[in-house]
Amino acid sequence: MSNISDSAHEIIAEGLRTIGGKQKPANDHIMIICPFHDENTPSCGVYMASGMSLPIGSWHCFGCGEKGSWNRLAEKCGVGKIKEWSTYTTGIQSISIDDEYMTLNRMTRMMNVDANEWPDDMDWRGFTGKLVKRADGIMVHDRQLNSIGVLFPIYIGNSLKGGVKAAYEKQKHLLSYVTTKGNWVAKYGLFGYNIVKKMNKDFFVLVEGPRDALRLISNGIPAIAILGSNNFNRDKAIMLSSLCPEVVFCIADNDEAGSHMRSVVKYEMSKFCKTIAIKLPKDCKDPEKMTKDDILILKEIILSA
């Protein structure tokens, strides 16, 4: 079997050279331009390490959601196939990616809410209606609480993974955020992923919650919320590497959970790119509360990195 693996690696490596275009090595995979949808930034990860739970050459596009064996990619791109591994063409469905079908209608039914478009002239907790809509936010009416709020569907590329609901105004004795059920948060809980992709910068900032991310995005800084200080892992690091950042910054809350978040993010993301943890000023509890001066200092840190 090792001979097959060795020859397969040569075929894949030669195929990637022939495909060309923008490519970026990222730990155990190589990011390439996906041939299944139109894009300028590599978002398709081709796995290159043997001995994994996935066969070498398996691939998954974090943009459009397409995935398969090397032979399917090779056929699409017109490069060499791996004849010995023809059975992997169907066997690739074992990839550990959540394929549960999700739609916006299904999501609103799960959360027992009625949905409408968010008005441009209606702010949400200090953020403009236009920014809320830029983040795919929609207005929802909670039937159980008889109150309105905002629901942020979480898209990775064109694929809807889950959603985060928040009240229109912060209320005592109620959770700040409620997510749709399932294990999607651990794998795909990246609020702002598509916004950052469209901003097309060579860096972004990781924060804990949606309002933290919106605060930075409103100031022109690409930011992604990991939806909880404990919700970062290798799966998310791999997905974020598809954005091909040169540098990733991490700004967590000034508490014990924030300290844990900084260490985990630095450990996982530094495998793919330069990663810098930034501490907030002592009098600033979380990124959402950053002053204009704090934002200016952050921009200077980013520019000098």
Contacts in CASP RR format, 6 or more apart in sequence:
PFRMAT RR
TARGET T0000
AUTHOR 0000-0000-0000
METHOD contacts of the structure
MODEL  1
MSNISDSAHEIIAEGLRTIGGKQKPANDHIMIICPFHDENTPSCGVYMAS
GMSLPIGSWHCFGCGEKGSWNRLAEKCGVGKIKEWSTYTTGIQSISIDDE
YMTLNRMTRMMNVDANEWPDDMDWRGFTGKLVKRADGIMVHDRQLNSIGV
LFPIYIGNSLKGGVKAAYEKQKHLLSYVTTKGNWVAKYGLFGYNIVKKMN
KDFFVLVEGPRDALRLISNGIPAIAILGSNNFNRDKAIMLSSLCPEVVFC
IADNDEAGSHMRSVVKYEMSKFCKTIAIKLPKDCKDPEKMTKDDILILKE
IILSA
4 84 0 8 1.000
4 85 0 8 1.000
5 50 0 8 1.000
5 51 0 8 1.000
5 56 0 8 1.000
7 82 0 8 1.000
7 84 0 8 1.000
8 56 0 8 1.000
8 57 0 8 1.000
8 70 0 8 1.000
8 82 0 8 1.000
8 84 0 8 1.000
8 85 0 8 1.000
9 48 0 8 1.000
9 50 0 8 1.000
9 56 0 8 1.000
11 70 0 8 1.000
11 80 0 8 1.000
11 81 0 8 1.000
11 82 0 8 1.000
12 46 0 8 1.000
12 48 0 8 1.000
12 56 0 8 1.000
12 57 0 8 1.000
12 70 0 8 1.000
12 82 0 8 1.000
13 48 0 8 1.000
14 79 0 8 1.000
14 80 0 8 1.000
15 74 0 8 1.000
15 77 0 8 1.000
15 79 0 8 1.000
15 80 0 8 1.000
16 23 0 8 1.000
16 30 0 8 1.000
16 32 0 8 1.000
16 46 0 8 1.000
18 77 0 8 1.000
18 79 0 8 1.000
19 32 0 8 1.000
19 35 0 8 1.000
19 77 0 8 1.000
19 79 0 8 1.000
20 32 0 8 1.000
21 32 0 8 1.000
21 33 0 8 1.000
22 32 0 8 1.000
22 33 0 8 1.000
22 40 0 8 1.000
22 41 0 8 1.000
22 42 0 8 1.000
22 244 0 8 1.000
23 30 0 8 1.000
23 31 0 8 1.000
23 32 0 8 1.000
23 33 0 8 1.000
23 42 0 8 1.000
24 30 0 8 1.000
24 31 0 8 1.000
24 42 0 8 1.000
24 241 0 8 1.000
24 244 0 8 1.000
25 31 0 8 1.000
26 45 0 8 1.000
26 238 0 8 1.000
26 241 0 8 1.000
26 242 0 8 1.000
26 272 0 8 1.000
27 238 0 8 1.000
27 241 0 8 1.000
27 271 0 8 1.000
27 272 0 8 1.000
28 47 0 8 1.000
28 48 0 8 1.000
28 49 0 8 1.000
28 52 0 8 1.000
29 45 0 8 1.000
29 46 0 8 1.000
29 47 0 8 1.000
29 48 0 8 1.000
29 49 0 8 1.000
29 238 0 8 1.000
30 45 0 8 1.000
30 46 0 8 1.000
30 48 0 8 1.000
31 42 0 8 1.000
31 43 0 8 1.000
31 44 0 8 1.000
31 45 0 8 1.000
31 46 0 8 1.000
31 241 0 8 1.000
31 242 0 8 1.000
31 244 0 8 1.000
32 42 0 8 1.000
32 44 0 8 1.000
32 45 0 8 1.000
32 46 0 8 1.000
33 39 0 8 1.000
33 40 0 8 1.000
33 41 0 8 1.000
33 42 0 8 1.000
33 43 0 8 1.000
33 44 0 8 1.000
34 42 0 8 1.000
34 43 0 8 1.000
34 44 0 8 1.000
34 61 0 8 1.000
34 63 0 8 1.000
34 64 0 8 1.000
34 66 0 8 1.000
35 44 0 8 1.000
35 73 0 8 1.000
35 76 0 8 1.000
35 77 0 8 1.000
36 44 0 8 1.000
36 61 0 8 1.000
36 64 0 8 1.000
36 66 0 8 1.000
36 76 0 8 1.000
37 61 0 8 1.000
37 63 0 8 1.000
37 64 0 8 1.000
37 66 0 8 1.000
39 63 0 8 1.000
40 200 0 8 1.000
41 197 0 8 1.000
41 200 0 8 1.000
41 243 0 8 1.000
41 244 0 8 1.000
42 242 0 8 1.000
42 244 0 8 1.000
43 61 0 8 1.000
43 62 0 8 1.000
43 63 0 8 1.000
43 64 0 8 1.000
43 197 0 8 1.000
43 242 0 8 1.000
43 243 0 8 1.000
44 59 0 8 1.000
44 60 0 8 1.000
44 61 0 8 1.000
44 62 0 8 1.000
44 63 0 8 1.000
44 66 0 8 1.000
44 242 0 8 1.000
45 59 0 8 1.000
45 60 0 8 1.000
45 61 0 8 1.000
45 62 0 8 1.000
45 242 0 8 1.000
46 57 0 8 1.000
46 58 0 8 1.000
46 59 0 8 1.000
46 70 0 8 1.000
46 73 0 8 1.000
47 54 0 8 1.000
47 55 0 8 1.000
47 56 0 8 1.000
47 57 0 8 1.000
47 58 0 8 1.000
47 59 0 8 1.000
48 56 0 8 1.000
48 57 0 8 1.000
49 56 0 8 1.000
50 56 0 8 1.000
53 94 0 8 1.000
53 96 0 8 1.000
54 92 0 8 1.000
54 94 0 8 1.000
54 95 0 8 1.000
55 69 0 8 1.000
55 70 0 8 1.000
55 85 0 8 1.000
55 88 0 8 1.000
55 92 0 8 1.000
56 70 0 8 1.000
57 69 0 8 1.000
57 70 0 8 1.000
57 73 0 8 1.000
58 67 0 8 1.000
58 68 0 8 1.000
58 69 0 8 1.000
58 70 0 8 1.000
58 88 0 8 1.000
58 92 0 8 1.000
58 95 0 8 1.000
59 67 0 8 1.000
59 68 0 8 1.000
59 69 0 8 1.000
59 70 0 8 1.000
59 73 0 8 1.000
60 66 0 8 1.000
60 67 0 8 1.000
60 68 0 8 1.000
60 95 0 8 1.000
60 97 0 8 1.000
61 67 0 8 1.000
62 156 0 8 1.000
62 157 0 8 1.000
62 239 0 8 1.000
62 242 0 8 1.000
63 156 0 8 1.000
63 157 0 8 1.000
63 158 0 8 1.000
63 159 0 8 1.000
63 242 0 8 1.000
64 157 0 8 1.000
64 158 0 8 1.000
64 159 0 8 1.000
65 157 0 8 1.000
65 158 0 8 1.000
65 159 0 8 1.000
67 92 0 8 1.000
67 95 0 8 1.000
67 97 0 8 1.000
68 89 0 8 1.000
68 92 0 8 1.000
68 95 0 8 1.000
69 85 0 8 1.000
69 88 0 8 1.000
69 89 0 8 1.000
69 91 0 8 1.000
69 92 0 8 1.000
70 81 0 8 1.000
70 82 0 8 1.000
70 85 0 8 1.000
70 88 0 8 1.000
71 81 0 8 1.000
71 82 0 8 1.000
71 85 0 8 1.000
71 86 0 8 1.000
71 88 0 8 1.000
71 89 0 8 1.000
72 89 0 8 1.000
72 92 0 8 1.000
74 80 0 8 1.000
74 81 0 8 1.000
74 82 0 8 1.000
75 81 0 8 1.000
82 88 0 8 1.000
97 187 0 8 1.000
98 161 0 8 1.000
98 183 0 8 1.000
98 184 0 8 1.000
98 187 0 8 1.000
98 188 0 8 1.000
100 184 0 8 1.000
102 160 0 8 1.000
102 161 0 8 1.000
102 162 0 8 1.000
103 160 0 8 1.000
104 115 0 8 1.000
104 138 0 8 1.000
104 153 0 8 1.000
104 160 0 8 1.000
107 151 0 8 1.000
107 153 0 8 1.000
107 160 0 8 1.000
107 162 0 8 1.000
107 163 0 8 1.000
107 180 0 8 1.000
108 114 0 8 1.000
108 115 0 8 1.000
108 140 0 8 1.000
108 151 0 8 1.000
110 180 0 8 1.000
110 181 0 8 1.000
111 140 0 8 1.000
111 142 0 8 1.000
111 151 0 8 1.000
111 165 0 8 1.000
111 178 0 8 1.000
111 180 0 8 1.000
112 142 0 8 1.000
112 143 0 8 1.000
112 144 0 8 1.000
113 140 0 8 1.000
113 141 0 8 1.000
113 142 0 8 1.000
113 143 0 8 1.000
113 151 0 8 1.000
113 165 0 8 1.000
114 140 0 8 1.000
114 141 0 8 1.000
114 143 0 8 1.000
115 138 0 8 1.000
115 139 0 8 1.000
115 140 0 8 1.000
115 151 0 8 1.000
116 138 0 8 1.000
116 139 0 8 1.000
116 140 0 8 1.000
116 141 0 8 1.000
117 133 0 8 1.000
117 138 0 8 1.000
117 139 0 8 1.000
118 124 0 8 1.000
118 129 0 8 1.000
118 132 0 8 1.000
118 133 0 8 1.000
118 137 0 8 1.000
118 138 0 8 1.000
118 139 0 8 1.000
118 150 0 8 1.000
119 129 0 8 1.000
119 139 0 8 1.000
120 129 0 8 1.000
120 130 0 8 1.000
120 133 0 8 1.000
121 129 0 8 1.000
122 129 0 8 1.000
122 132 0 8 1.000
122 139 0 8 1.000
123 129 0 8 1.000
124 132 0 8 1.000
124 149 0 8 1.000
124 150 0 8 1.000
124 168 0 8 1.000
125 169 0 8 1.000
125 170 0 8 1.000
125 211 0 8 1.000
127 211 0 8 1.000
127 214 0 8 1.000
127 218 0 8 1.000
128 218 0 8 1.000
131 214 0 8 1.000
131 217 0 8 1.000
131 218 0 8 1.000
132 150 0 8 1.000
134 195 0 8 1.000
134 217 0 8 1.000
135 152 0 8 1.000
135 191 0 8 1.000
135 192 0 8 1.000
135 195 0 8 1.000
135 210 0 8 1.000
135 214 0 8 1.000
135 217 0 8 1.000
136 152 0 8 1.000
136 153 0 8 1.000
136 155 0 8 1.000
136 194 0 8 1.000
137 150 0 8 1.000
137 151 0 8 1.000
137 152 0 8 1.000
137 153 0 8 1.000
138 150 0 8 1.000
138 151 0 8 1.000
138 153 0 8 1.000
139 148 0 8 1.000
139 149 0 8 1.000
139 150 0 8 1.000
139 151 0 8 1.000
140 148 0 8 1.000
140 149 0 8 1.000
140 150 0 8 1.000
140 151 0 8 1.000
140 165 0 8 1.000
141 147 0 8 1.000
141 148 0 8 1.000
141 149 0 8 1.000
142 148 0 8 1.000
142 149 0 8 1.000
142 165 0 8 1.000
147 167 0 8 1.000
147 168 0 8 1.000
148 168 0 8 1.000
149 165 0 8 1.000
149 166 0 8 1.000
149 167 0 8 1.000
149 168 0 8 1.000
150 165 0 8 1.000
150 166 0 8 1.000
150 168 0 8 1.000
151 163 0 8 1.000
151 164 0 8 1.000
151 165 0 8 1.000
152 163 0 8 1.000
152 164 0 8 1.000
152 165 0 8 1.000
152 166 0 8 1.000
152 191 0 8 1.000
152 210 0 8 1.000
153 160 0 8 1.000
153 162 0 8 1.000
153 163 0 8 1.000
154 160 0 8 1.000
154 161 0 8 1.000
154 162 0 8 1.000
154 163 0 8 1.000
154 164 0 8 1.000
154 184 0 8 1.000
154 188 0 8 1.000
154 189 0 8 1.000
154 190 0 8 1.000
154 191 0 8 1.000
154 193 0 8 1.000
155 161 0 8 1.000
155 193 0 8 1.000
155 194 0 8 1.000
156 188 0 8 1.000
156 190 0 8 1.000
156 193 0 8 1.000
156 194 0 8 1.000
156 239 0 8 1.000
157 193 0 8 1.000
157 194 0 8 1.000
157 197 0 8 1.000
161 184 0 8 1.000
161 187 0 8 1.000
161 188 0 8 1.000
161 189 0 8 1.000
162 179 0 8 1.000
162 180 0 8 1.000
162 184 0 8 1.000
162 188 0 8 1.000
162 189 0 8 1.000
163 179 0 8 1.000
163 180 0 8 1.000
164 177 0 8 1.000
164 178 0 8 1.000
164 179 0 8 1.000
164 191 0 8 1.000
164 210 0 8 1.000
164 227 0 8 1.000
165 177 0 8 1.000
165 178 0 8 1.000
165 179 0 8 1.000
166 176 0 8 1.000
166 177 0 8 1.000
166 178 0 8 1.000
166 210 0 8 1.000
167 174 0 8 1.000
170 176 0 8 1.000
177 209 0 8 1.000
177 210 0 8 1.000
177 227 0 8 1.000
179 185 0 8 1.000
179 227 0 8 1.000
185 227 0 8 1.000
185 231 0 8 1.000
186 231 0 8 1.000
186 233 0 8 1.000
186 235 0 8 1.000
187 235 0 8 1.000
187 236 0 8 1.000
187 239 0 8 1.000
188 239 0 8 1.000
189 226 0 8 1.000
189 227 0 8 1.000
189 231 0 8 1.000
189 236 0 8 1.000
190 224 0 8 1.000
190 225 0 8 1.000
190 226 0 8 1.000
190 227 0 8 1.000
190 236 0 8 1.000
190 239 0 8 1.000
190 240 0 8 1.000
191 209 0 8 1.000
191 210 0 8 1.000
191 213 0 8 1.000
191 224 0 8 1.000
191 225 0 8 1.000
191 227 0 8 1.000
192 213 0 8 1.000
192 217 0 8 1.000
192 223 0 8 1.000
192 224 0 8 1.000
192 225 0 8 1.000
193 224 0 8 1.000
193 239 0 8 1.000
193 240 0 8 1.000
193 243 0 8 1.000
195 217 0 8 1.000
195 222 0 8 1.000
196 204 0 8 1.000
196 222 0 8 1.000
196 223 0 8 1.000
196 224 0 8 1.000
196 243 0 8 1.000
197 243 0 8 1.000
199 220 0 8 1.000
199 222 0 8 1.000
201 222 0 8 1.000
201 245 0 8 1.000
202 244 0 8 1.000
202 245 0 8 1.000
202 246 0 8 1.000
202 247 0 8 1.000
203 222 0 8 1.000
203 245 0 8 1.000
203 246 0 8 1.000
203 247 0 8 1.000
203 248 0 8 1.000
203 249 0 8 1.000
203 302 0 8 1.000
203 305 0 8 1.000
204 222 0 8 1.000
204 223 0 8 1.000
204 224 0 8 1.000
204 240 0 8 1.000
204 243 0 8 1.000
204 245 0 8 1.000
204 248 0 8 1.000
204 249 0 8 1.000
205 216 0 8 1.000
205 221 0 8 1.000
205 222 0 8 1.000
205 223 0 8 1.000
205 224 0 8 1.000
205 248 0 8 1.000
205 249 0 8 1.000
205 250 0 8 1.000
205 251 0 8 1.000
205 298 0 8 1.000
205 302 0 8 1.000
206 223 0 8 1.000
206 224 0 8 1.000
206 225 0 8 1.000
206 226 0 8 1.000
206 232 0 8 1.000
206 240 0 8 1.000
206 248 0 8 1.000
206 249 0 8 1.000
206 250 0 8 1.000
206 251 0 8 1.000
206 265 0 8 1.000
206 269 0 8 1.000
207 213 0 8 1.000
207 216 0 8 1.000
207 223 0 8 1.000
207 224 0 8 1.000
207 225 0 8 1.000
207 226 0 8 1.000
207 250 0 8 1.000
207 251 0 8 1.000
207 252 0 8 1.000
207 287 0 8 1.000
208 225 0 8 1.000
208 226 0 8 1.000
208 227 0 8 1.000
208 228 0 8 1.000
208 229 0 8 1.000
208 252 0 8 1.000
208 253 0 8 1.000
208 258 0 8 1.000
208 261 0 8 1.000
208 286 0 8 1.000
208 287 0 8 1.000
209 225 0 8 1.000
209 226 0 8 1.000
209 227 0 8 1.000
209 228 0 8 1.000
210 225 0 8 1.000
210 227 0 8 1.000
211 288 0 8 1.000
212 223 0 8 1.000
212 225 0 8 1.000
212 251 0 8 1.000
212 286 0 8 1.000
212 287 0 8 1.000
212 288 0 8 1.000
213 223 0 8 1.000
213 224 0 8 1.000
213 225 0 8 1.000
214 223 0 8 1.000
214 288 0 8 1.000
215 223 0 8 1.000
215 287 0 8 1.000
215 288 0 8 1.000
215 290 0 8 1.000
216 222 0 8 1.000
216 223 0 8 1.000
216 287 0 8 1.000
216 290 0 8 1.000
216 295 0 8 1.000
216 298 0 8 1.000
217 223 0 8 1.000
219 295 0 8 1.000
219 299 0 8 1.000
221 295 0 8 1.000
221 298 0 8 1.000
221 299 0 8 1.000
221 302 0 8 1.000
223 287 0 8 1.000
224 240 0 8 1.000
226 232 0 8 1.000
226 236 0 8 1.000
226 261 0 8 1.000
226 265 0 8 1.000
228 261 0 8 1.000
229 252 0 8 1.000
229 253 0 8 1.000
229 257 0 8 1.000
229 258 0 8 1.000
229 260 0 8 1.000
229 261 0 8 1.000
230 257 0 8 1.000
230 260 0 8 1.000
230 261 0 8 1.000
232 261 0 8 1.000
232 264 0 8 1.000
232 265 0 8 1.000
232 268 0 8 1.000
233 264 0 8 1.000
233 268 0 8 1.000
234 268 0 8 1.000
236 268 0 8 1.000
237 268 0 8 1.000
237 269 0 8 1.000
237 271 0 8 1.000
237 272 0 8 1.000
238 272 0 8 1.000
240 248 0 8 1.000
240 269 0 8 1.000
240 272 0 8 1.000
241 269 0 8 1.000
241 272 0 8 1.000
241 273 0 8 1.000
245 272 0 8 1.000
245 273 0 8 1.000
246 273 0 8 1.000
246 274 0 8 1.000
247 273 0 8 1.000
247 274 0 8 1.000
247 275 0 8 1.000
247 276 0 8 1.000
247 302 0 8 1.000
247 305 0 8 1.000
248 265 0 8 1.000
248 269 0 8 1.000
248 273 0 8 1.000
248 274 0 8 1.000
248 275 0 8 1.000
248 276 0 8 1.000
249 275 0 8 1.000
249 276 0 8 1.000
249 277 0 8 1.000
249 278 0 8 1.000
249 301 0 8 1.000
249 302 0 8 1.000
249 305 0 8 1.000
250 261 0 8 1.000
250 262 0 8 1.000
250 265 0 8 1.000
250 266 0 8 1.000
250 269 0 8 1.000
250 275 0 8 1.000
250 276 0 8 1.000
250 277 0 8 1.000
250 278 0 8 1.000
251 277 0 8 1.000
251 278 0 8 1.000
251 280 0 8 1.000
251 287 0 8 1.000
251 298 0 8 1.000
252 258 0 8 1.000
252 259 0 8 1.000
252 261 0 8 1.000
252 262 0 8 1.000
252 265 0 8 1.000
252 277 0 8 1.000
253 261 0 8 1.000
253 280 0 8 1.000
253 285 0 8 1.000
253 286 0 8 1.000
253 287 0 8 1.000
254 279 0 8 1.000
254 280 0 8 1.000
254 282 0 8 1.000
254 284 0 8 1.000
254 285 0 8 1.000
254 286 0 8 1.000
262 277 0 8 1.000
262 279 0 8 1.000
263 277 0 8 1.000
265 275 0 8 1.000
265 277 0 8 1.000
266 275 0 8 1.000
266 277 0 8 1.000
269 275 0 8 1.000
274 305 0 8 1.000
276 301 0 8 1.000
276 305 0 8 1.000
278 298 0 8 1.000
278 301 0 8 1.000
280 286 0 8 1.000
280 287 0 8 1.000
280 290 0 8 1.000
280 294 0 8 1.000
281 294 0 8 1.000
284 290 0 8 1.000
284 291 0 8 1.000
284 294 0 8 1.000
290 298 0 8 1.000
END
